[in-house]
């Protein structure tokens, strides 16, 4: 995909009702997505899903009688581009709120921009705690998320590996350059030890690495009975494939970095791997959305976690604006904070005091090599 500078809108304002131009009196909503770079598959799914939600809402009268004007930027999986896009949406485009992207480090980098400008930001899948609170634990007033957090993911992986799979010796491969990966690793270690497990290997790499054989050889020699992969992007399927090529046949458990794109790289190597998910893709209530996604884009919705959470962020924002009775970003922020029992596509959403979903179940997926799909395995709420 051709790269453009952020001095231009990577995606122009979408005239979703097929009219020549938007009226002056619209509701401006921003979206930032990783449409290029290592996380491009996630960002494209979010971009398309937000477009679908906005199109639906505009077709049924919009919000408060106004059409949504959608302004989208590609942050290219780079923190500096994320900051520039956030600054442009807040200072120049004067949006009511911003949705996306999914990367924790990206959202953390832009958090000061949203709070300085008093514009609410809704993260799709940024799971690091620092997305919504600062280093002192103080809530960032204008930052929210629709997903559960890395501490919960780390605990889920530990609980599932130890209590459900009855495994006790864990080896970890993680990305030392990623806030997301570091957080999951730390919380897994803490919880796994609390459940009585032992960490027998702890190996790091940097996000741009493509060869993990040295780390995986150490892991192979560690005697581990479960391998923990708390990272995402193209590194994930490469690591899975190389582990199997080295003869590591132990169970692999990972966080929410799973994507269907991984099968193209790994083939059958994904067999007997388990992954945390925010969404059960085979929940029948999601079928209409997935069918619409395929109809609109001409492709199957492979990055379903990103797609569904991005879609639901639009409807969550719609609900908040309607409860606020205004597009004033400060009052919309207040309404987002007061979210309680809001029915969305994949969950009923209530915010806790730290701007995170309250009491949201996690899902474990199991990779089936015959169907080359990640199937629902079980819901998990760790004790």
Residue, then its C-alpha position, 0 to 999 in steps of 0.5 A: x500500500x502506498x505510504x503518504x505523509x501525515x500532512x495529508x489525510x490518508x483517508x479523506x472524509x467519507x461521504x457515506x450518504x453519497x452526497x456531494x459534500x457534508x453540510x456544515x452542521x455535522x458531528x465530526x468523529x476521528x479514527x486512527x488506524x494502523x493501515x500500513x506497517x506491521x499491524x496493518x491487518x488489524x488496522x484495515x479491519x478497524x477502518x472498515x468496521x468503523x465505516x460500516x457502523x457510521x454508514x448504518x447510523x447515518x442511514x437511520x438519521x445520524x446522531x441527534x439529527x446530525x450526520x457523522x463526518x468521519x475523518x480517518x488517519x493512518x498512523x503506520x504503527x509508529x508512535x510519532x505518526x500516532x501523536x501527529x494524527x491525534x494532534x491534527x484531529x484535536x487541534x485542526x479537525x476539531x472532532x468530538x471524539x477519536x476511536x482507535x487504534x489497538x496498539x497500547x504503545x500508540x494510545x499511551x503516546x497520544x494520551x497527553x494530546x487528548x487530555x490537553x485538548x479535552x477530546x475523549x479517546x476510545x481505544x479498541x484493543x489497547x490492553x496496557x493499564x497505562x492507556x487509561x491511567x498514568x504512572x501514578x495510578x491517576x485516571x487519564x480523564x479523556x482516555x477510555x477503552x472497550x477491551x479488558x486489560x493486560x493484567x486480566x489477560x496475563x491472569x487468564x493465560x496463567x489460570x488457563x495453563x495451570x488450572x485447565x491444562x494442568x501445566x506447571x513449567x512455563x517458558x516465555x518469549x516476549x517483545x522487549x520493545x512493546x508495552x503490550x508484550x511487557x505488560x502481559x509477560x509481567x502479569x502472567x509471571x505474577x499470576x502463574x507463580x501464585x497458582x503454583x507454577x514455575x517460570x523455567x525460561x524467559x526470553x526476549x526479542x525486539x519487535x523488528x526481529x524475524x529469527x527467534x531460533x536462539x531464544x527458542x533453543x534455550x526454551x527447548x532445553x528448559x523443560x517447559x511444558x507450556x510456551x507463552x507468547x504474549x505479543x502480536x503482529x508478524x513476529x507471532x506466526x514466525x515464532x510459532x512456525x520456528x518453534x515447531x520446526x525446532x521440534x518444540x511440540x509443547x502447548x502454546x498459549x498466547x494473548x489476544x494477538x491471534x489473527x487468521x492471517x497467521x495460518x498463511x505463514x504457519x500452516x499446521x504449526x498453529x495446531x494445539x495453540x490457545x489464544x485469549x480473545x475478547x470475542x467469540x467469533x462464532x457467537x450467532x449474534x455476530x453473524x449479521x455483522x460479519x456477513x455485512x463486512x464481507x459484503x462491503x469489503x469483498x473479504x472475510x473478516x479475519x481480524x474479528x477482535x479488532x473489527x467487532x471492538x471498533x464497530x462497537x466503539x462507534x455505537x458506544x460513542x453514539x450512545x454517549x452523545x445521545x445521553x449527553x444531548x450534545x456534541x461538546x467533547x467534555x460532556x460526551x466524556x462525562x457520558x462515556x464515564x457514566x456508561x452503564x449496561x449499554x448493549x453492544x454487539x459483543x457485550x453489555x458495557x459498563x465502565x469502572x472507575x478507571x475507564x475500563x470495562x467492568x466484569x467482562x468475560x474473556x474467551x479462549x480460542x483453540x486452533x483447529x488445523x483441519x479447518x485452519x480456524x481458531x474455534x471457541x474453546x471456553x469462557x474464562x474468568x480467572x479466580 
